[in-house]
Amino acid sequence: MGGRMERLESLLTAEISQVLLKDLAGQDLGLATITGVKIARDLSQAKVYVSVLGDERRRAQTIQQLQRAAGYIRGLLGKRLHLKRIPRLVFVDDPSLRNADRINRLLKDG
């Protein structure tokens, strides 16, 4: 079952990325990147990890906008993926890209 769940997480990552690029392109989301999705075992919820370039205020604003659009995004996923159940989406700030960039700068300067 682990392989199936990983494929579903990968599929949701790709599809939500496409929604951000095409369907929410007019929104002011800044430079937001979907870095991954983690689905609960019972498929009730999916944590969508988002990396946003910008200051803390910008990141919080983008996550808030995405959370407000979660129902719309979920509806689009339902139409496109034809799955029996689309999990509830919870958007979470993912600092991993910022941390990697900071480490790279420290190594470069050090």
N, C-alpha and C positions, 0 to 999 in steps of 0.2 A: 504494500500500500504506500510505502514511502516514495517510490518512484512516481506513482500517480499524483500524489500530493505535490511533489516537486515540479512535475510537468504543469499542473494547474497553477501553481504559484508563478512559474515562468510565463505562462500564457497570460495571466492577469497583469503581470508586470508589463509585458509588451502591449497589451490592449489598452491599459490605462495610460501608458506613454503616448499611444496614438490619439487617445481622446484629448490629452493635454495639447498635443501638437495641432490637431485638426479641429476638434469640436469646441475647445475652450481657448482657441487662439486669440480671440478678441478680448479675453479677460486680461487684466493686468496681473499676471502671476509671476512676472519676473523670470529669472532663469531657474526654473524648477525642473528637476530630474527625478524620475522614479527610479530608485536604486534597488528596490526589491519589495516583495510581498510575502507575508507570513500568514498562513491560514490556520485558524483553530481546527482542531481534530474533528469537531462536529460540523464544520463548514459554516458556522453561524456568523463568524466575523473574520475579516481580513485586515491585518495591519499593513498599511501601505507606507513604506518608508520613502521620504522625499528629501532630497538635498536641494537647498535653495541658496543661491549666492546672494550675499547682501548682509546688512547688519541684522541684529536681533529683532528689531521692529519689523523689518521686511520679511524675515523668515516667519515670524508669528502671524503676520498679515496673510501671507500666502497659504500657510497651513489652515488658517481660519476660512479663507475663501474656498479652499479645496473641500474642507469639511462641510461647508454650506452647500456645495455642489455635489456632495456624495450621493444623494438620492438620484440626481440626474445622471451621474456617471454610472451608477448601478443599473439604471434603466437602460442605458445604451449598451452596457455589457450584456444584459439579459437578451437584448435583441440580436446582438452580434454573435454571442457564444453558444446560444441554444443549450444552456446547461439547465438541469432540473432546479438547481438552487444557486443563486448568486449571493455570496456572503455580504453582510453589512460592512461597509468600508470605513475604516478609521485611519485618518492620515496622521503620520508621526514624523517629526523632524529627524533626519538622519545626519548626524555630524561627521560621518566617516570621511567624506570627500574633503571637508574643511580641515579635519585633523590631518589627513594625508598631505594636503597642500602645505599646512603649517610645518609638518615634519620635513617635507622636501625643502622648504625655505630655510629651516634651521640647519639642515645638512649642507645646503649650498653655501650659506653664509658662514658656517662654522668652520 
